[in-house]
Amino acid sequence: MNKKKWLNQNVMVDEWGRPPSLADVPLTVMSRTEMFKKRNMDKKEIDRIWNVMKEYGSDKTDFNKDLLFDRKKGTYYYKKEKK
């Protein structure tokens, strides 16, 4: 899969672009591009995530479960990424 297709894939998230959780928040479907915009992620972060997806394979990575937020740095990262 190329990056353009990956960005245009639909994902299920809450209305703020966060992964589904046990909270009572309505879920919606949007493209990854829309989700990244709602999460205020910049191109550098999106490229880093894309590189992790290429390395591990999107079939082996649950995007919403494996993407974490580092509060100190204010950025997203993957559990599988080397810090």
Kinemage of the C-alpha trace (Angstrom):
@kinemage 1
@onewidth
@group {chain A} dominant
@subgroup {mainchain}
@vectorlist {calphas} color= white
{ca met a 1} P 0.000 0.000 0.000
{ca asn a 2} L 1.307 3.445 -0.791
{ca lys a 3} L 1.149 6.452 1.527
{ca lys a 4} L -1.685 8.167 -0.379
{ca lys a 5} L -3.950 5.099 -0.097
{ca trp a 6} L -3.009 4.714 3.568
{ca leu a 7} L -3.905 8.348 4.325
{ca asn a 8} L -7.246 7.967 2.521
{ca gln a 9} L -8.234 4.792 4.382
{ca asn a 10} L -11.228 5.159 6.659
{ca val a 11} L -10.767 4.518 10.378
{ca met a 12} L -13.223 4.440 13.257
{ca val a 13} L -12.521 7.116 15.846
{ca asp a 14} L -14.412 9.408 18.179
{ca glu a 15} L -15.430 12.886 17.029
{ca trp a 16} L -12.029 14.300 18.084
{ca gly a 17} L -10.030 11.730 16.102
{ca arg a 18} L -9.097 9.623 19.126
{ca pro a 19} L -9.192 5.818 19.126
{ca pro a 20} L -12.366 4.070 20.316
{ca ser a 21} L -12.399 3.494 24.069
{ca leu a 22} L -14.756 2.397 26.791
{ca ala a 23} L -15.911 5.975 27.324
{ca asp a 24} L -19.435 6.831 26.275
{ca val a 25} L -18.396 8.965 23.289
{ca pro a 26} L -20.042 8.709 19.861
{ca leu a 27} L -17.885 7.043 17.199
{ca thr a 28} L -17.556 8.099 13.603
{ca val a 29} L -15.665 7.045 10.490
{ca met a 30} L -13.199 9.409 8.837
{ca ser a 31} L -10.054 9.231 6.736
{ca arg a 32} L -6.671 9.053 8.410
{ca thr a 33} L -5.934 12.497 6.958
{ca glu a 34} L -8.968 13.955 8.776
{ca met a 35} L -8.022 12.075 11.947
{ca phe a 36} L -4.477 13.495 11.883
{ca lys a 37} L -5.869 17.018 11.411
{ca lys a 38} L -8.184 16.604 14.395
{ca arg a 39} L -5.212 15.407 16.476
{ca asn a 40} L -3.201 18.458 15.351
{ca met a 41} L -0.396 16.260 14.037
{ca asp a 42} L 2.191 17.806 11.743
{ca lys a 43} L 3.750 16.321 8.600
{ca lys a 44} L 6.847 15.166 10.510
{ca glu a 45} L 4.755 13.102 12.943
{ca ile a 46} L 2.629 11.648 10.139
{ca asp a 47} L 5.747 10.678 8.179
{ca arg a 48} L 7.191 8.985 11.265
{ca ile a 49} L 3.999 6.983 11.732
{ca trp a 50} L 3.955 6.055 8.044
{ca asn a 51} L 7.536 4.771 8.309
{ca val a 52} L 6.600 2.603 11.292
{ca met a 53} L 3.604 1.253 9.388
{ca lys a 54} L 5.854 0.387 6.435
{ca glu a 55} L 8.396 -1.302 8.701
{ca tyr a 56} L 5.965 -3.413 10.731
{ca gly a 57} L 3.193 -3.784 8.169
{ca ser a 58} L -0.279 -2.359 8.647
{ca asp a 59} L -1.709 -5.869 9.071
{ca lys a 60} L 0.494 -6.369 12.168
{ca thr a 61} L -0.126 -2.963 13.708
{ca asp a 62} L -3.424 -1.877 15.210
{ca phe a 63} L -3.126 1.812 14.454
{ca asn a 64} L -5.386 3.034 17.235
{ca lys a 65} L -4.063 0.759 19.987
{ca asp a 66} L -0.377 1.109 19.148
{ca leu a 67} L -0.337 4.913 18.726
{ca leu a 68} L 0.428 6.611 22.041
{ca phe a 69} L 0.746 10.247 23.103
{ca asp a 70} L 3.833 11.507 24.933
{ca arg a 71} L 2.544 14.283 27.172
{ca lys a 72} L 6.007 15.658 27.976
{ca lys a 73} L 6.978 16.040 24.311
{ca gly a 74} L 3.442 16.673 23.084
{ca thr a 75} L 3.857 14.186 20.222
{ca tyr a 76} L 2.490 10.823 19.149
{ca tyr a 77} L 4.619 7.702 18.824
{ca tyr a 78} L 4.199 3.978 18.313
{ca lys a 79} L 4.717 1.420 21.076
{ca lys a 80} L 6.969 -0.515 18.683
{ca glu a 81} L 9.132 2.506 17.889
{ca lys a 82} L 12.518 2.806 19.512
{ca lys a 83} L 12.578 5.958 21.638
